[in-house]
């Protein structure tokens, strides 16, 4: 069965994807894209979960405790005359 895409935008996207993955035909490119989408339906959520975990880890590693940072001393140093 031949693949016929009426929408020009969708057809152009299929052609770009075909070139990107070096598929022999547009049909093969669309088949691979659909298989990937159906195989990995939670990929987007996994990405979000990974980014949230990374952000929490980053914040935990870079956060200074209040005893390490003296805001008053810092502000006072801005007004000192050198």
HTML snippet that shows the backbone in 3Dmol.js (N, CA, C, O; Angstrom):
<script src="https://3Dmol.org/build/3Dmol-min.js"></script>
<div id="view" style="width:600px;height:400px;position:relative"></div>
<script>
const pdb = `
ATOM      1  N   UNK A   1       0.848  -1.177   0.000  1.00  0.00           N
ATOM      2  CA  UNK A   1       0.000   0.000   0.000  1.00  0.00           C
ATOM      3  C   UNK A   1       0.895   1.243   0.000  1.00  0.00           C
ATOM      4  O   UNK A   1       1.821   1.357   0.804  1.00  0.00           O
ATOM      5  N   UNK A   2       0.612   2.137  -0.884  1.00  0.00           N
ATOM      6  CA  UNK A   2       1.395   3.365  -1.013  1.00  0.00           C
ATOM      7  C   UNK A   2       0.956   4.386   0.035  1.00  0.00           C
ATOM      8  O   UNK A   2      -0.196   4.403   0.471  1.00  0.00           O
ATOM      9  N   UNK A   3       1.892   5.219   0.419  1.00  0.00           N
ATOM     10  CA  UNK A   3       1.603   6.276   1.384  1.00  0.00           C
ATOM     11  C   UNK A   3       1.348   7.567   0.625  1.00  0.00           C
ATOM     12  O   UNK A   3       2.186   8.011  -0.160  1.00  0.00           O
ATOM     13  N   UNK A   4       0.187   8.168   0.863  1.00  0.00           N
ATOM     14  CA  UNK A   4      -0.140   9.434   0.231  1.00  0.00           C
ATOM     15  C   UNK A   4      -0.530  10.409   1.327  1.00  0.00           C
ATOM     16  O   UNK A   4      -1.500  10.190   2.052  1.00  0.00           O
ATOM     17  N   UNK A   5       0.231  11.485   1.441  1.00  0.00           N
ATOM     18  CA  UNK A   5      -0.030  12.500   2.462  1.00  0.00           C
ATOM     19  C   UNK A   5      -0.555  13.739   1.754  1.00  0.00           C
ATOM     20  O   UNK A   5       0.131  14.330   0.920  1.00  0.00           O
ATOM     21  N   UNK A   6      -1.782  14.126   2.096  1.00  0.00           N
ATOM     22  CA  UNK A   6      -2.422  15.266   1.437  1.00  0.00           C
ATOM     23  C   UNK A   6      -1.894  16.607   1.949  1.00  0.00           C
ATOM     24  O   UNK A   6      -1.738  17.553   1.177  1.00  0.00           O
ATOM     25  N   UNK A   7      -1.625  16.683   3.229  1.00  0.00           N
ATOM     26  CA  UNK A   7      -1.176  17.932   3.846  1.00  0.00           C
ATOM     27  C   UNK A   7       0.280  18.197   3.464  1.00  0.00           C
ATOM     28  O   UNK A   7       1.154  17.368   3.719  1.00  0.00           O
ATOM     29  N   UNK A   8       0.535  19.351   2.854  1.00  0.00           N
ATOM     30  CA  UNK A   8       1.886  19.667   2.386  1.00  0.00           C
ATOM     31  C   UNK A   8       2.883  19.823   3.536  1.00  0.00           C
ATOM     32  O   UNK A   8       4.049  19.448   3.408  1.00  0.00           O
ATOM     33  N   UNK A   9       2.426  20.370   4.646  1.00  0.00           N
ATOM     34  CA  UNK A   9       3.308  20.548   5.798  1.00  0.00           C
ATOM     35  C   UNK A   9       3.727  19.197   6.369  1.00  0.00           C
ATOM     36  O   UNK A   9       4.899  18.979   6.676  1.00  0.00           O
ATOM     37  N   UNK A  10       2.764  18.300   6.508  1.00  0.00           N
ATOM     38  CA  UNK A  10       3.065  16.960   7.022  1.00  0.00           C
ATOM     39  C   UNK A  10       3.973  16.215   6.051  1.00  0.00           C
ATOM     40  O   UNK A  10       4.891  15.508   6.468  1.00  0.00           O
ATOM     41  N   UNK A  11       3.713  16.377   4.755  1.00  0.00           N
ATOM     42  CA  UNK A  11       4.545  15.735   3.738  1.00  0.00           C
ATOM     43  C   UNK A  11       5.989  16.242   3.835  1.00  0.00           C
ATOM     44  O   UNK A  11       6.933  15.458   3.745  1.00  0.00           O
ATOM     45  N   UNK A  12       6.151  17.543   4.015  1.00  0.00           N
ATOM     46  CA  UNK A  12       7.491  18.118   4.133  1.00  0.00           C
ATOM     47  C   UNK A  12       8.195  17.608   5.391  1.00  0.00           C
ATOM     48  O   UNK A  12       9.392  17.322   5.368  1.00  0.00           O
ATOM     49  N   UNK A  13       7.446  17.498   6.483  1.00  0.00           N
ATOM     50  CA  UNK A  13       8.025  16.964   7.715  1.00  0.00           C
ATOM     51  C   UNK A  13       8.461  15.517   7.534  1.00  0.00           C
ATOM     52  O   UNK A  13       9.527  15.117   8.003  1.00  0.00           O
ATOM     53  N   UNK A  14       7.636  14.740   6.855  1.00  0.00           N
ATOM     54  CA  UNK A  14       7.980  13.337   6.597  1.00  0.00           C
ATOM     55  C   UNK A  14       9.241  13.241   5.746  1.00  0.00           C
ATOM     56  O   UNK A  14      10.088  12.381   5.985  1.00  0.00           O
ATOM     57  N   UNK A  15       9.367  14.112   4.765  1.00  0.00           N
ATOM     58  CA  UNK A  15      10.562  14.108   3.918  1.00  0.00           C
ATOM     59  C   UNK A  15      11.803  14.518   4.713  1.00  0.00           C
ATOM     60  O   UNK A  15      12.873  13.934   4.541  1.00  0.00           O
ATOM     61  N   UNK A  16      11.660  15.505   5.570  1.00  0.00           N
ATOM     62  CA  UNK A  16      12.796  15.922   6.407  1.00  0.00           C
ATOM     63  C   UNK A  16      13.222  14.798   7.342  1.00  0.00           C
ATOM     64  O   UNK A  16      14.413  14.550   7.531  1.00  0.00           O
ATOM     65  N   UNK A  17      12.231  14.116   7.927  1.00  0.00           N
ATOM     66  CA  UNK A  17      12.539  13.006   8.829  1.00  0.00           C
ATOM     67  C   UNK A  17      13.191  11.865   8.056  1.00  0.00           C
ATOM     68  O   UNK A  17      14.125  11.229   8.545  1.00  0.00           O
ATOM     69  N   UNK A  18      12.699  11.612   6.855  1.00  0.00           N
ATOM     70  CA  UNK A  18      13.279  10.576   6.002  1.00  0.00           C
ATOM     71  C   UNK A  18      14.760  10.860   5.757  1.00  0.00           C
ATOM     72  O   UNK A  18      15.597   9.963   5.857  1.00  0.00           O
ATOM     73  N   UNK A  19      15.071  12.102   5.440  1.00  0.00           N
ATOM     74  CA  UNK A  19      16.461  12.477   5.192  1.00  0.00           C
ATOM     75  C   UNK A  19      17.296  12.388   6.474  1.00  0.00           C
ATOM     76  O   UNK A  19      18.453  11.969   6.442  1.00  0.00           O
ATOM     77  N   UNK A  20      16.704  12.782   7.589  1.00  0.00           N
ATOM     78  CA  UNK A  20      17.440  12.792   8.858  1.00  0.00           C
ATOM     79  C   UNK A  20      17.830  11.387   9.306  1.00  0.00           C
ATOM     80  O   UNK A  20      18.926  11.177   9.825  1.00  0.00           O
ATOM     81  N   UNK A  21      16.928  10.427   9.104  1.00  0.00           N
ATOM     82  CA  UNK A  21      17.233   9.060   9.545  1.00  0.00           C
ATOM     83  C   UNK A  21      17.774   8.207   8.404  1.00  0.00           C
ATOM     84  O   UNK A  21      18.091   7.032   8.589  1.00  0.00           O
ATOM     85  N   UNK A  22      17.874   8.814   7.219  1.00  0.00           N
ATOM     86  CA  UNK A  22      18.391   8.138   6.023  1.00  0.00           C
ATOM     87  C   UNK A  22      17.568   6.901   5.665  1.00  0.00           C
ATOM     88  O   UNK A  22      18.110   5.848   5.328  1.00  0.00           O
ATOM     89  N   UNK A  23      16.243   7.056   5.747  1.00  0.00           N
ATOM     90  CA  UNK A  23      15.340   5.973   5.353  1.00  0.00           C
ATOM     91  C   UNK A  23      15.240   5.938   3.835  1.00  0.00           C
ATOM     92  O   UNK A  23      15.341   6.971   3.173  1.00  0.00           O
ATOM     93  N   UNK A  24      15.041   4.739   3.286  1.00  0.00           N
ATOM     94  CA  UNK A  24      14.965   4.601   1.829  1.00  0.00           C
ATOM     95  C   UNK A  24      13.699   5.232   1.264  1.00  0.00           C
ATOM     96  O   UNK A  24      13.708   5.797   0.170  1.00  0.00           O
ATOM     97  N   UNK A  25      12.614   5.129   2.020  1.00  0.00           N
ATOM     98  CA  UNK A  25      11.346   5.675   1.533  1.00  0.00           C
ATOM     99  C   UNK A  25      10.682   6.512   2.626  1.00  0.00           C
ATOM    100  O   UNK A  25      11.008   6.404   3.808  1.00  0.00           O
ATOM    101  N   UNK A  26       9.751   7.338   2.192  1.00  0.00           N
ATOM    102  CA  UNK A  26       8.980   8.142   3.137  1.00  0.00           C
ATOM    103  C   UNK A  26       8.114   7.227   4.002  1.00  0.00           C
ATOM    104  O   UNK A  26       7.921   7.487   5.189  1.00  0.00           O
ATOM    105  N   UNK A  27       7.598   6.164   3.406  1.00  0.00           N
ATOM    106  CA  UNK A  27       6.780   5.207   4.148  1.00  0.00           C
ATOM    107  C   UNK A  27       7.581   4.599   5.292  1.00  0.00           C
ATOM    108  O   UNK A  27       7.077   4.465   6.407  1.00  0.00           O
ATOM    109  N   UNK A  28       8.823   4.234   5.017  1.00  0.00           N
ATOM    110  CA  UNK A  28       9.688   3.660   6.046  1.00  0.00           C
ATOM    111  C   UNK A  28       9.948   4.673   7.161  1.00  0.00           C
ATOM    112  O   UNK A  28       9.969   4.309   8.337  1.00  0.00           O
ATOM    113  N   UNK A  29      10.142   5.916   6.806  1.00  0.00           N
ATOM    114  CA  UNK A  29      10.381   6.958   7.803  1.00  0.00           C
ATOM    115  C   UNK A  29       9.162   7.141   8.700  1.00  0.00           C
ATOM    116  O   UNK A  29       9.295   7.239   9.920  1.00  0.00           O
ATOM    117  N   UNK A  30       7.985   7.187   8.104  1.00  0.00           N
ATOM    118  CA  UNK A  30       6.751   7.352   8.884  1.00  0.00           C
ATOM    119  C   UNK A  30       6.534   6.132   9.771  1.00  0.00           C
ATOM    120  O   UNK A  30       6.127   6.273  10.924  1.00  0.00           O
ATOM    121  N   UNK A  31       6.802   4.931   9.246  1.00  0.00           N
ATOM    122  CA  UNK A  31       6.643   3.705  10.032  1.00  0.00           C
ATOM    123  C   UNK A  31       7.556   3.744  11.258  1.00  0.00           C
ATOM    124  O   UNK A  31       7.122   3.434  12.368  1.00  0.00           O
ATOM    125  N   UNK A  32       8.816   4.124  11.058  1.00  0.00           N
ATOM    126  CA  UNK A  32       9.757   4.180  12.179  1.00  0.00           C
ATOM    127  C   UNK A  32       9.342   5.227  13.212  1.00  0.00           C
ATOM    128  O   UNK A  32       9.450   4.997  14.416  1.00  0.00           O
ATOM    129  N   UNK A  33       8.874   6.365  12.739  1.00  0.00           N
ATOM    130  CA  UNK A  33       8.437   7.421  13.659  1.00  0.00           C
ATOM    131  C   UNK A  33       7.240   6.959  14.484  1.00  0.00           C
ATOM    132  O   UNK A  33       7.189   7.192  15.692  1.00  0.00           O
ATOM    133  N   UNK A  34       6.288   6.312  13.842  1.00  0.00           N
ATOM    134  CA  UNK A  34       5.104   5.828  14.559  1.00  0.00           C
ATOM    135  C   UNK A  34       5.465   4.719  15.538  1.00  0.00           C
ATOM    136  O   UNK A  34       4.954   4.691  16.658  1.00  0.00           O
ATOM    137  N   UNK A  35       6.339   3.806  15.129  1.00  0.00           N
ATOM    138  CA  UNK A  35       6.760   2.736  16.036  1.00  0.00           C
ATOM    139  C   UNK A  35       7.465   3.306  17.261  1.00  0.00           C
ATOM    140  O   UNK A  35       7.242   2.851  18.383  1.00  0.00           O
ATOM    141  N   UNK A  36       8.310   4.299  17.042  1.00  0.00           N
ATOM    142  CA  UNK A  36       9.017   4.919  18.162  1.00  0.00           C
ATOM    143  C   UNK A  36       8.026   5.609  19.098  1.00  0.00           C
ATOM    144  O   UNK A  36       8.138   5.495  20.318  1.00  0.00           O
ATOM    145  N   UNK A  37       7.072   6.313  18.535  1.00  0.00           N
ATOM    146  CA  UNK A  37       6.089   7.026  19.358  1.00  0.00           C
ATOM    147  C   UNK A  37       5.251   6.054  20.184  1.00  0.00           C
ATOM    148  O   UNK A  37       4.936   6.330  21.342  1.00  0.00           O
ATOM    149  N   UNK A  38       4.890   4.919  19.593  1.00  0.00           N
ATOM    150  CA  UNK A  38       4.081   3.941  20.316  1.00  0.00           C
ATOM    151  C   UNK A  38       4.910   3.129  21.307  1.00  0.00           C
ATOM    152  O   UNK A  38       4.390   2.686  22.331  1.00  0.00           O
ATOM    153  N   UNK A  39       6.173   2.934  21.018  1.00  0.00           N
ATOM    154  CA  UNK A  39       7.048   2.165  21.896  1.00  0.00           C
ATOM    155  C   UNK A  39       7.416   2.970  23.140  1.00  0.00           C
ATOM    156  O   UNK A  39       7.527   2.403  24.227  1.00  0.00           O
ATOM    157  N   UNK A  40       7.602   4.255  23.002  1.00  0.00           N
ATOM    158  CA  UNK A  40       8.071   5.105  24.096  1.00  0.00           C
ATOM    159  C   UNK A  40       7.052   6.181  24.465  1.00  0.00           C
ATOM    160  O   UNK A  40       7.361   7.368  24.364  1.00  0.00           O
ATOM    161  N   UNK A  41       5.846   5.799  24.891  1.00  0.00           N
ATOM    162  CA  UNK A  41       4.843   6.831  25.184  1.00  0.00           C
ATOM    163  C   UNK A  41       5.172   7.666  26.413  1.00  0.00           C
ATOM    164  O   UNK A  41       4.679   8.785  26.550  1.00  0.00           O
ATOM    165  N   UNK A  42       6.003   7.132  27.312  1.00  0.00           N
ATOM    166  CA  UNK A  42       6.315   7.861  28.543  1.00  0.00           C
ATOM    167  C   UNK A  42       7.644   8.595  28.471  1.00  0.00           C
ATOM    168  O   UNK A  42       8.144   9.063  29.494  1.00  0.00           O
ATOM    169  N   UNK A  43       8.221   8.703  27.290  1.00  0.00           N
ATOM    170  CA  UNK A  43       9.530   9.333  27.149  1.00  0.00           C
ATOM    171  C   UNK A  43       9.511  10.767  27.644  1.00  0.00           C
ATOM    172  O   UNK A  43      10.439  11.199  28.327  1.00  0.00           O
ATOM    173  N   UNK A  44       8.473  11.503  27.309  1.00  0.00           N
ATOM    174  CA  UNK A  44       8.401  12.904  27.725  1.00  0.00           C
ATOM    175  C   UNK A  44       8.343  13.008  29.248  1.00  0.00           C
ATOM    176  O   UNK A  44       9.032  13.840  29.837  1.00  0.00           O
ATOM    177  N   UNK A  45       7.532  12.174  29.883  1.00  0.00           N
ATOM    178  CA  UNK A  45       7.427  12.214  31.334  1.00  0.00           C
ATOM    179  C   UNK A  45       8.740  11.784  31.976  1.00  0.00           C
ATOM    180  O   UNK A  45       9.147  12.355  32.988  1.00  0.00           O
ATOM    181  N   UNK A  46       9.409  10.783  31.401  1.00  0.00           N
ATOM    182  CA  UNK A  46      10.706  10.365  31.926  1.00  0.00           C
ATOM    183  C   UNK A  46      11.690  11.525  31.882  1.00  0.00           C
ATOM    184  O   UNK A  46      12.456  11.727  32.825  1.00  0.00           O
ATOM    185  N   UNK A  47      11.674  12.283  30.800  1.00  0.00           N
ATOM    186  CA  UNK A  47      12.568  13.432  30.654  1.00  0.00           C
ATOM    187  C   UNK A  47      12.276  14.466  31.735  1.00  0.00           C
ATOM    188  O   UNK A  47      13.196  15.004  32.351  1.00  0.00           O
ATOM    189  N   UNK A  48      11.011  14.741  31.961  1.00  0.00           N
ATOM    190  CA  UNK A  48      10.622  15.716  32.984  1.00  0.00           C
ATOM    191  C   UNK A  48      11.082  15.232  34.358  1.00  0.00           C
ATOM    192  O   UNK A  48      11.627  16.008  35.142  1.00  0.00           O
ATOM    193  N   UNK A  49      10.864  13.955  34.645  1.00  0.00           N
ATOM    194  CA  UNK A  49      11.282  13.409  35.936  1.00  0.00           C
ATOM    195  C   UNK A  49      12.797  13.497  36.116  1.00  0.00           C
ATOM    196  O   UNK A  49      13.275  13.821  37.204  1.00  0.00           O
ATOM    197  N   UNK A  50      13.553  13.211  35.057  1.00  0.00           N
ATOM    198  CA  UNK A  50      15.016  13.297  35.131  1.00  0.00           C
ATOM    199  C   UNK A  50      15.463  14.732  35.372  1.00  0.00           C
ATOM    200  O   UNK A  50      16.386  14.969  36.151  1.00  0.00           O
ATOM    201  N   UNK A  51      14.817  15.692  34.712  1.00  0.00           N
ATOM    202  CA  UNK A  51      15.202  17.089  34.884  1.00  0.00           C
ATOM    203  C   UNK A  51      14.855  17.598  36.281  1.00  0.00           C
ATOM    204  O   UNK A  51      15.608  18.385  36.854  1.00  0.00           O
ATOM    205  N   UNK A  52      13.730  17.162  36.832  1.00  0.00           N
ATOM    206  CA  UNK A  52      13.363  17.551  38.196  1.00  0.00           C
ATOM    207  C   UNK A  52      14.384  16.988  39.181  1.00  0.00           C
ATOM    208  O   UNK A  52      14.824  17.689  40.092  1.00  0.00           O
ATOM    209  N   UNK A  53      14.759  15.722  38.998  1.00  0.00           N
ATOM    210  CA  UNK A  53      15.754  15.104  39.880  1.00  0.00           C
ATOM    211  C   UNK A  53      17.095  15.814  39.760  1.00  0.00           C
ATOM    212  O   UNK A  53      17.761  16.058  40.766  1.00  0.00           O
ATOM    213  N   UNK A  54      17.496  16.148  38.531  1.00  0.00           N
ATOM    214  CA  UNK A  54      18.764  16.848  38.324  1.00  0.00           C
ATOM    215  C   UNK A  54      18.727  18.212  39.009  1.00  0.00           C
ATOM    216  O   UNK A  54      19.692  18.615  39.657  1.00  0.00           O
ATOM    217  N   UNK A  55      17.611  18.917  38.861  1.00  0.00           N
ATOM    218  CA  UNK A  55      17.478  20.242  39.454  1.00  0.00           C
ATOM    219  C   UNK A  55      17.567  20.174  40.979  1.00  0.00           C
ATOM    220  O   UNK A  55      18.238  20.996  41.604  1.00  0.00           O
ATOM    221  N   UNK A  56      16.893  19.198  41.569  1.00  0.00           N
ATOM    222  CA  UNK A  56      16.946  19.050  43.026  1.00  0.00           C
ATOM    223  C   UNK A  56      18.363  18.723  43.487  1.00  0.00           C
ATOM    224  O   UNK A  56      18.835  19.266  44.486  1.00  0.00           O
ATOM    225  N   UNK A  57      19.040  17.836  42.760  1.00  0.00           N
ATOM    226  CA  UNK A  57      20.411  17.473  43.099  1.00  0.00           C
ATOM    227  C   UNK A  57      21.334  18.683  42.976  1.00  0.00           C
ATOM    228  O   UNK A  57      22.170  18.924  43.847  1.00  0.00           O
ATOM    229  N   UNK A  58      21.179  19.437  41.897  1.00  0.00           N
ATOM    230  CA  UNK A  58      22.000  20.630  41.683  1.00  0.00           C
ATOM    231  C   UNK A  58      21.791  21.639  42.802  1.00  0.00           C
ATOM    232  O   UNK A  58      22.753  22.183  43.344  1.00  0.00           O
ATOM    233  N   UNK A  59      20.533  21.886  43.145  1.00  0.00           N
ATOM    234  CA  UNK A  59      20.232  22.843  44.212  1.00  0.00           C
ATOM    235  C   UNK A  59      20.806  22.386  45.548  1.00  0.00           C
ATOM    236  O   UNK A  59      21.303  23.201  46.326  1.00  0.00           O
ATOM    237  N   UNK A  60      20.738  21.090  45.813  1.00  0.00           N
ATOM    238  CA  UNK A  60      21.262  20.574  47.079  1.00  0.00           C
ATOM    239  C   UNK A  60      22.774  20.740  47.151  1.00  0.00           C
ATOM    240  O   UNK A  60      23.323  21.013  48.218  1.00  0.00           O
ATOM    241  N   UNK A  61      23.451  20.574  46.007  1.00  0.00           N
ATOM    242  CA  UNK A  61      24.913  20.678  46.008  1.00  0.00           C
ATOM    243  C   UNK A  61      25.409  22.118  46.031  1.00  0.00           C
ATOM    244  O   UNK A  61      26.502  22.383  46.532  1.00  0.00           O
ATOM    245  N   UNK A  62      24.635  23.039  45.506  1.00  0.00           N
ATOM    246  CA  UNK A  62      25.118  24.415  45.391  1.00  0.00           C
ATOM    247  C   UNK A  62      24.573  25.348  46.460  1.00  0.00           C
ATOM    248  O   UNK A  62      25.011  26.494  46.559  1.00  0.00           O
ATOM    249  N   UNK A  63      23.653  24.890  47.238  1.00  0.00           N
ATOM    250  CA  UNK A  63      23.032  25.761  48.235  1.00  0.00           C
ATOM    251  C   UNK A  63      23.955  25.936  49.437  1.00  0.00           C
ATOM    252  O   UNK A  63      24.449  24.955  49.994  1.00  0.00           O
ATOM    253  N   UNK A  64      24.184  27.170  49.830  1.00  0.00           N
ATOM    254  CA  UNK A  64      24.990  27.454  51.010  1.00  0.00           C
ATOM    255  C   UNK A  64      24.080  27.508  52.226  1.00  0.00           C
ATOM    256  O   UNK A  64      22.935  27.954  52.156  1.00  0.00           O
ATOM    257  N   UNK A  65      24.614  27.051  53.318  1.00  0.00           N
ATOM    258  CA  UNK A  65      23.818  27.165  54.533  1.00  0.00           C
ATOM    259  C   UNK A  65      23.865  28.617  55.005  1.00  0.00           C
ATOM    260  O   UNK A  65      24.743  29.381  54.605  1.00  0.00           O
ATOM    261  N   UNK A  66      22.931  28.979  55.841  1.00  0.00           N
ATOM    262  CA  UNK A  66      22.862  30.362  56.311  1.00  0.00           C
ATOM    263  C   UNK A  66      24.074  30.719  57.161  1.00  0.00           C
ATOM    264  O   UNK A  66      24.449  31.890  57.227  1.00  0.00           O
ATOM    265  N   UNK A  67      24.690  29.749  57.806  1.00  0.00           N
ATOM    266  CA  UNK A  67      25.852  30.042  58.646  1.00  0.00           C
ATOM    267  C   UNK A  67      27.090  30.312  57.803  1.00  0.00           C
ATOM    268  O   UNK A  67      28.007  30.987  58.271  1.00  0.00           O
ATOM    269  N   UNK A  68      27.142  29.808  56.580  1.00  0.00           N
ATOM    270  CA  UNK A  68      28.302  30.013  55.719  1.00  0.00           C
ATOM    271  C   UNK A  68      28.295  31.393  55.067  1.00  0.00           C
ATOM    272  O   UNK A  68      29.351  31.900  54.689  1.00  0.00           O
ATOM    273  N   UNK A  69      27.137  31.995  54.933  1.00  0.00           N
ATOM    274  CA  UNK A  69      27.016  33.242  54.195  1.00  0.00           C
ATOM    275  C   UNK A  69      26.461  34.323  55.109  1.00  0.00           C
ATOM    276  O   UNK A  69      25.366  34.192  55.658  1.00  0.00           O
ATOM    277  N   UNK A  70      27.220  35.375  55.261  1.00  0.00           N
ATOM    278  CA  UNK A  70      26.800  36.483  56.112  1.00  0.00           C
ATOM    279  C   UNK A  70      26.371  37.637  55.210  1.00  0.00           C
ATOM    280  O   UNK A  70      27.205  38.392  54.710  1.00  0.00           O
ATOM    281  N   UNK A  71      25.078  37.762  55.012  1.00  0.00           N
ATOM    282  CA  UNK A  71      24.561  38.778  54.097  1.00  0.00           C
ATOM    283  C   UNK A  71      24.874  40.193  54.585  1.00  0.00           C
ATOM    284  O   UNK A  71      25.210  41.066  53.785  1.00  0.00           O
ATOM    285  N   UNK A  72      24.766  40.418  55.885  1.00  0.00           N
ATOM    286  CA  UNK A  72      25.042  41.759  56.410  1.00  0.00           C
ATOM    287  C   UNK A  72      26.486  42.166  56.131  1.00  0.00           C
ATOM    288  O   UNK A  72      26.749  43.301  55.731  1.00  0.00           O
ATOM    289  N   UNK A  73      27.414  41.248  56.340  1.00  0.00           N
ATOM    290  CA  UNK A  73      28.823  41.557  56.084  1.00  0.00           C
ATOM    291  C   UNK A  73      29.042  41.850  54.605  1.00  0.00           C
ATOM    292  O   UNK A  73      29.817  42.741  54.256  1.00  0.00           O
ATOM    293  N   UNK A  74      28.374  41.119  53.749  1.00  0.00           N
ATOM    294  CA  UNK A  74      28.504  41.355  52.314  1.00  0.00           C
ATOM    295  C   UNK A  74      27.978  42.741  51.940  1.00  0.00           C
ATOM    296  O   UNK A  74      28.640  43.481  51.214  1.00  0.00           O
ATOM    297  N   UNK A  75      26.802  43.088  52.428  1.00  0.00           N
ATOM    298  CA  UNK A  75      26.216  44.395  52.112  1.00  0.00           C
ATOM    299  C   UNK A  75      27.069  45.521  52.684  1.00  0.00           C
ATOM    300  O   UNK A  75      27.279  46.540  52.027  1.00  0.00           O
ATOM    301  N   UNK A  76      27.562  45.337  53.907  1.00  0.00           N
ATOM    302  CA  UNK A  76      28.440  46.351  54.496  1.00  0.00           C
ATOM    303  C   UNK A  76      29.696  46.544  53.656  1.00  0.00           C
ATOM    304  O   UNK A  76      30.189  47.664  53.521  1.00  0.00           O
ATOM    305  N   UNK A  77      30.214  45.460  53.093  1.00  0.00           N
ATOM    306  CA  UNK A  77      31.435  45.564  52.283  1.00  0.00           C
ATOM    307  C   UNK A  77      31.194  46.366  51.009  1.00  0.00           C
ATOM    308  O   UNK A  77      32.137  46.918  50.443  1.00  0.00           O
ATOM    309  N   UNK A  78      29.967  46.437  50.557  1.00  0.00           N
ATOM    310  CA  UNK A  78      29.657  47.215  49.359  1.00  0.00           C
ATOM    311  C   UNK A  78      29.765  48.714  49.615  1.00  0.00           C
ATOM    312  O   UNK A  78      30.006  49.491  48.691  1.00  0.00           O
ATOM    313  N   UNK A  79      29.588  49.114  50.866  1.00  0.00           N
ATOM    314  CA  UNK A  79      29.596  50.532  51.210  1.00  0.00           C
ATOM    315  C   UNK A  79      30.910  51.000  51.813  1.00  0.00           C
ATOM    316  O   UNK A  79      31.062  52.178  52.136  1.00  0.00           O
ATOM    317  N   UNK A  80      31.862  50.085  51.969  1.00  0.00           N
ATOM    318  CA  UNK A  80      33.156  50.476  52.521  1.00  0.00           C
ATOM    319  C   UNK A  80      33.911  51.322  51.514  1.00  0.00           C
ATOM    320  O   UNK A  80      33.860  51.081  50.308  1.00  0.00           O
ATOM    321  N   UNK A  81      34.604  52.305  52.030  1.00  0.00           N
ATOM    322  CA  UNK A  81      35.422  53.143  51.157  1.00  0.00           C
ATOM    323  C   UNK A  81      36.806  52.536  51.068  1.00  0.00           C
ATOM    324  O   UNK A  81      37.408  52.178  52.081  1.00  0.00           O
ATOM    325  N   UNK A  82      37.299  52.426  49.864  1.00  0.00           N
ATOM    326  CA  UNK A  82      38.637  51.843  49.655  1.00  0.00           C
ATOM    327  C   UNK A  82      39.639  52.908  49.370  1.00  0.00           C
ATOM    328  O   UNK A  82      40.816  52.610  49.168  1.00  0.00           O
TER     329      UNK A  82
END
`;
const viewer = $3Dmol.createViewer("view");
viewer.addModel(pdb, "pdb");
viewer.setStyle({}, {cartoon: {color: "spectrum"}});
viewer.zoomTo();
viewer.render();
</script>
